Amino acid sequence: MKPRLNCFEVVLPFKVPFTTSFGTQSERHALLFRLEADGVVAYSECVTDVGPHYSYEDNYTAIHIIREYLAKFIEDLPDPKVFLERSEAVKGHNMAKAAFEMLLWDYHSKLSGKPIHEYMSGSKGYADVGISIGMDKVEKVVARVGEAIQRGYRRVKVKIERGREHEILGAIREVYPEIPLTADANCDYRIKDIEILKSLDRYNLVYLEQPLDHDDLVDHAKLRKQISTPICLDESITSPDKARKAFEIGAADVVNIKPGRVGGFTNSLEIARIARDQGGHVWVGGMLETGIGRAFNVALASHSLVDYPGDTSPNDKYFEQDIVKNPFKMIDGRIKPNTGPGIGVDVDLDYLIKVSIKMTRIV
């Protein structure tokens, strides 16, 4: 029987708008993929959004690339690595590729009867959990930090931007001087702002995430030599080769791996190996995914190569109702990956259809 593959474009409102230096999001426009083949139903999520703000990719480019170029590479349901090799014929578009690469991980792990974290091997069986808090009025940010500490998160990350860094970080450190705290600039600074960035050393951050431009390595290496705060790269790490170069020139101490940004699990694991071999640290980030995408992130975050808490908080932080009926629960700052085959989620198909604004047949 020929595989059947559909894409659902869904809209889920956030409980609280999420603000970064890119702007404010009040809802998640997600592309969710559902594959039926060989008695298996597999899922994945594309991490693009409606606009090209985090990356040049968005939902519209992703659907175009998937339908016109990538769909033919998945029809025989190859091993994820084989699919990735085939997709090298398409330059870039990692998020579109990752949607299919991870779909194949779910499909093949379900065929094997194993949870995806066991299928990829090397799992610790749990993921240490941090939280990412968007920008808001400073008193609200400090209050959310306090709530996160009460819930047991093992690391708190806050978003910053030029002109608000001391307001936000200073207020948090005044109340919580010892908590593991990180700051994410989402590319909002340039090397000319080095004095501002040097001044952040006073806040004793675990690391400063992606302070400079999204495709920069050279200026990050210059910055790293002049500040004591470790540098974490996010947007700059788009492939294993970029990770290798980042560590070779001294541009990073830490990498944030978002599997959707780097083309899927195959590249994610290779990037993690490179970072750890170079003495760096690794954690797994998120892109405000539904429970489908989050299940992949938690599985990867449970891998033994990942040594820092990631942005894998339970989805009740974001959505009143999720696409999945078995959302993750955090205990003592840790989440265990699902134990069912594949990503192990119980998708609420009726709700998925209800919140879909469009369904597209891919294969």
N, C-alpha and C positions, 0 to 999 in steps of 0.2 A: 504494500500500500504506500502510495506516495505521501511524503510528509506534508502536513498542513501547518502553515505558519501565518499567524495573524499579529498585527500590531494594533494596540489600543492606545489612543491618546487620551489620558485622563487628567482631570483637574481636581486637586485636593487643596482646600484652604488650610493655611497654617493657623494654629491657635494664636500665635503672636507673630507679627511681621518680623522678618529676619533681615537685619541691616548690616552691610559691609561697605567697604570703600567703593564697591561697584554700584551700590544702590540698595533698594529695599524690595524684598519679595514678600507678597502676602499669600501666595498660593504656589503649589507645585504643579507644573505642566509636565507630566511624565509620559514617556514612550515605553510601554510594557509589551513584551513579546511573549506569545504563547505558542509552543510547538507541540503538535500531536504526531507521534510516530511510534510504531512498534509497541503499542500499548502503554507508552510513556507520555506524560504531559510535562513538559519542561517550560521554565519561565526565565526571563531576564529583563533587565531595565537599562535603557540608554540614559546616561547622565546629562545629556544636553538639556537646554531650557529654550524658552521662546526667543531669547536674544543672545547674540555673540559677545557676551561680556566677560565671562570667565575664560572662554576660549573662542576661537573663530568659528567653531561648530555650534549649530543650534538645531532645534527639532526639525526644521525644514531641510537643512543640508543633510542631516542624518538620514531622513526618510529617502531623500533623493539618492544618496550614495548607496544606501542599503538596497533599494529596489532596482536601481540601474546597474550596479556593479558588484555588490557583495552577495546578493541572493544566489547567484549561480554557483558560488563557492561552498554553499551549505547544503545543496540539494541532496547529496549523498551522505550527509551527516558525518563528516570526517572527524578525526581526532582534533581537539582544539589547536594543537600546534600545527597540524597540517593546514587547517583553515587559515591560521595566521601567516603561514608561508605563502599560501595562495594570494592572500590579500595584500601582499607586498606590491602587487601590480597597481594598487591604488595608493597614491602618495598621501600621507597624513590621515586625517579622519579617524583618529584613534578611538573616539567615543562611539562612532558607528561600528567600527570593527569589534570593540569590546562587547557590545551588546550581543553579537553573534558568538564571539569566542566564549563568553561566559554562559550563554545559552547551551553551547555544546558541552561545557563542563557539567552543567546540571543534567543534561540528557544522558551523557555517558556514565556519570556517577549513579544516576537512577537505574540505568541498565545493569550496573554492577551490584545494585542493592545497598550501596554504601552511602553514608552521609558525605557531602562534598569535602568536608575538612579531613575526613579519613581517606577519601579517594585521592586527594593530592598528597597525602602522607606528610608527616612532620608536625602534626597538630599537638599543642599543649593540652587541648581540651577546654580551654577557656580564653577569653580576651579581656585584658584590663581595659577599663572604660574611662574615657575622659569626656568632657562636654565642651561644646563650642557655643559661646554666647555672643549674639550680635550687638551692635551699637544701639544705644538708646540714651535717654537722660541718665546722668551718671548715678543718681540714686537708685534707678531701676536696675542698672547693671550690677551695682554692689549688692542689691537685694537678691538678684538671680544667682550671683556668686555664692551668697550665703545659703540659698536653697540647694544649690549643687553640692555644697559641702555637707549639708544635712543629709542629702540622699546618698552620699558615699562615693561620689566620683573621685577617681584617683589623680585627676589633673583637670585644671580649669583653663580654658583658652578663651581670650576675649579678642574681639575685633578692634583694631585701631585705625586711625587715619591721620594724615598731617594736620597738626593744629589741635588734636584732641588726645594725643598719646599720654601726656602728663596728667591731664584731667582724669582720664579713665584709670590709668595704672596707679597714679598717686592715691586716688580715692580707695582703690582696692587694697593696696598695700598698707594704708593707714589702718584699715579694719582687720585685714588678714595678712600680717607680715610674713608668715611662714609657709603658706600653702604652695603646692606646686603650681606655678602660674606661667602661662605662655601668652604671647601676643602675636596676632596674625595681621599683617599689614596689607595683604592681598595686592602687592606690587605698587603701593601708593607712593613710595619714596624713590628718589634717585640719588646717585652718588654725591651730588652737590649738597644733599641733606645729611652728610656724614656727621656733623656736629650734633644734630638732633638725635640721630641713631646712637651715637656714642653716649649721649646723656641717658639713654634707657638702661645702661648698665646698672644704675642705682637701684633698679627694681628687682634685681636678682631673679631674672626670668630663667626658666629651664632652657628655653630657646626663643629666638625671634623668628617668626615664620615669614618667608617670602617678602622681605622688605622692598626689594628692587624689582625691576621690570620682569615680565613673565618669561622672556626668552633669554635672560641674561645669566651668564656664568662669570664673566671676567670681573665685572664690578662687584659681584658678591664676594669674589676672592679678595679683592682689594679691601672691601669692608671688613671681612672676617679678620684681617690682620690688625685692624685698628680698634676693634671692640672686644670686650671680654665675654659678652653674651654669645652663646653658641648660635649658629645660623642653621635654620631648617629651610630646605627648598621644597616647594610644592609645584607651582605652575611650571617652573623651569625644568622639572624632571619629566620628560615625555617618552623616554625610552631607556633601555639598559645602557646604550651608548652615551646618552646625555648624563646618566648617573656616573658612569666610569669617568667621563671627562670632568664632572663636577668635583669628584674626590681627588683626581689626579692634580688639578690646579688649586686645590684647597679652597673650594667655594662653599663647602657644606660640612656640617657636623652631623646633621640629622636629615632624613628624607621622610616626607609625607607621601605615602603611596596611595593614590586613588586608582583602583584597578580600571575604572572607566576612562581615566585620563591617559593611561599608558597602553591601552590595547587589550587589557584583560589579565587573567591570572598568570598566564605563561610569562609575560614580561614582568609582572609584579614580583613574582618569585625570583626572577633573575636580578632585578633591581635590588631586592632585599639581600640577596647573596653578595652582590657587589658592595653594598653599603657596609654590611657586617664584616666582610673580608678586609675592608679599608679602615676598620675601627669605628665606623659610624653607627648611628642609632636609627631605628626604623619604627614607624607607626603607620596605621591605616586611617585615612581620612574618609570623609563622606561628602556627598553632594546633595543633601536633603532628600535622599531617596525614600521611596515607599518601603514597606516591609520586604518586598522582593529584592530590591537592590541592597537593602541593609543586611539581608541574610547572607549574600555574597561577601559583604564587607566583614561581617563577624567571623565567617569561616576563614577568611584570609588573616584577620587579626589574631586568630587563635594559633597561627603558625609559630613554630619555635624561633624563626628568624626575626619575628616582631618582638621588640623588647621594651617599647614605650606604650603607654596608654593611648588609644586612638579616639577619634570622633565617632564612636559607635554606640551612642546613648540610645536607650529604648525610644521607640517612635511615639510614645504617648507625650513626649516633649514637643512634638511637632503637630500631630494630627489628632482631631477628636475621634476619628474612625479611620483605621488603616485598611489597606487592600487585603491584608492577611488576617485570619481568625486566631492565629497563635503568635501574637507579637512577643518579642523578647522581653524578659524581665531581668533586672539587674539585682544581684545579691552581693553585698560587701564590695561594691565597685567592680564586679566582674559579671560577664555574660557568657553563658555556655552556648556554643553553636547548636543548631537543631540536630536531633538524633535520627530523624527520618531520612530516607534516601534523598540524595541530591541536596538542594538547599533546605528541604524539609518544611517548607511553608504550606499552610492550608489556605489557599487563595479563596476569597469570598467572590465567586464568579458573578453572582447576582449584583453585588455592589460594584464590582469592576465594570460591568456593563452599564450600570446606572450612572456612574461618574465619568464614563467615556463620552467624549464629544465627537470622536471619529474612530472608526475601525477600518483598517486596511489589510487586505489579503496580500501577503508577500510571496508565499509559495503555495 
